[in-house]
Amino acid sequence: MDNDSLVTIPIVIHVIFGDEDQNVDDERLLGQIRRLNEDFRRLNPDTALTPALFKDVAADTKVEFCLAEIDPWSESTKGITRTQTFVNEIGLTQRYWQSALGGQDAWDQNRYLNIWVCEIVEDGSIAGFAEAAKMEPAGAEGIVIDYRYFGILTSGMSSFGGGRTLTHETGHWLGLSHIWGVETGCAIDDGIEDTPLQLDRYRGCPTYPQQSCGSEDMFMNFMDLTDDACMNLFTEGQKERMRRVLFTFKPNLWIQDLCENPTTSSLSPDLQRMHLFPNPTRGHLRISLGNLTLNHRIQIRNLQGQMLSYRQLDEGISISDFPPGLYLLTLETGDQSKTFKIIKTD
């Protein structure tokens, strides 16, 4: 498994609303996805708040999320559905993922991350939950967030108005436990080596440091339950766990070009225009170079991260000797790079 290649996950947001207060607008939805990407790429504006003790293990997960641009029926989409419902507290029921019962059917969970935004309970006491990623998903697999906790909010649920509920629940979807483990106490761990043992959850915004189980607690981890303003990191161990779950249970989720990579706009115009063809291929690829010269290098890796080729860029590339499967080709140009997914067929 390559732990450094950039992975982009297409998502669809299903907004289910009973009244207009619950019908979260596009601007708030887009702001939430920006925050999710910031948190997973460690581009969040509060990284300076990570204590020095934990900075070395704070991780850029190399996982990004984008709203799907192609729906399951190969039609253009903006990755948002809207459904008006007659069901109160629909998030508490199994109706939210069933159109016939007042909710919205999931899109193919092997190709999209489904996020339902709806009322979970009337008093807002449940912010969200997740059904973990599986090889053979059930209809409910995905993430449910109460509409009052989705997006960057300036009023209402102020302690949880920073968009971190989705960050936390996406961690659960990708196989992470709460940082203190499945039970309280120092004998139970979350199974991640670089998160310290922790007695119990934290709430609010604790002052640093706090100690339990003989070490300083990482209460600012996204998988604790502190206020949004007081959490700011995933660890390298959590990164490895999430990527292992993704590569094991959702190998088709991130190999399709169902949306634009969120960081594409930061690349030079020449890199943005560059593309490979044909893909899938039986062995021979060509590169549309645009204005790029041939004095750059390419590397090809398998999904285990093994380097299979590293050489000078050429307009023609042969992978005829590779067995059928998925490979990652990265073009390096100075301080920028662009990675393509290549499918080799028989």
ABEGO torsion letter per residue (X at the ends): XBAABBBBBBBBBBBBBABAAABBBAAAAAAAAAAAAAAAAGABAAAAABBAAAAAABBBAGBBBBBBABBAAGBBBAGBBBBBBABBGAAABAAAABAAAGBBBBBBAAABBBBBBBBABAAGABAEBBBBBBABBBAABEBBBBAAABEBBABEBAAAAAGAAAAAAAAAAAGBBBAAEABBEAABBAGBAABBBBABBBBEBBBOBBBBGGBBBBAABAABABBAAABABBBAAAAAAAAAAAAAABAAAAABBABBBAAAAABBAAAAABBBOBOBBAGBBBBBAEABBAABBBBBBBAAGBBABBBBBBABBBAAABBBEBBBBBBBBEABBBBBBBBBBX
